[in-house]
Amino acid sequence: MEEELITFETAKLAKEKGFVKMTANCYGDNMCYQLPEGEITNALKGNTVKGYVLAPTQSLLQKWLREEKDFVVNSMPSIREDVVIIWYFHIISFKRANHVVGDGKIYKSYEEALEVGLQEALKQVKG
């Protein structure tokens, strides 16, 4: 099983909000690349390598939001008509007394709902 990388749009937003953590992947020209080992340290200094943007896994960004920015982001299942499992995201910020349950949309997978939740939490992060 392989962990899901965040999308290019989420990576750009994470960069704007100050995300700088060890990751071996990056985006450039809307494509994902694996960084050579020597470039990872350079990437951490400015979150870019030759115009690339760091691409962490969803779980790493989720952990950063929780530990550094006080946003707990999860993807939650729901059952419709006793058959279909649907997904939505859930964001909690204890310091801000903020609680968001979804955006009214239904997502087909845990990862899809989590990605949107990560983007929405990042939008709430100050500078």
C-alpha positions, 0 to 999 in steps of 0.5 A: 500500500502506498501513501497518497501524495497531495495534489499540486494545488494543495502543495502550492497552498501548503508552501504559501502557508509555510510548510517545510518538512522533509519529503522526497517528492516535488511538483514542477510543471504540474508533474510529480518528481522524486527529488535526488537525495542531495536536493532534499536538503536544498528543498528544505531551505526554501521549499523549492528546488529549481522552481519545484514545490515540495509534495508531501503525503496527505498524512504528513501534511495532516500531521503538520496541520495538527501539530504546527497549526492546530487543525485536525483534519479527517475524512469520515464515512457515512452510509446512504440508503444502507448500501453506499458509503460516501465520504466527507471531511471534518476540520476542528481547531481547538484554539480557534473554537472552529468546527467544520463538517464538510462542504456539502459535497460527497466524495467517493474515497477517503483520500479525495475527501481528505484532500479537500479537507486539507485544502480548506484547513490550509485556507484558514491558516494565517500567513 
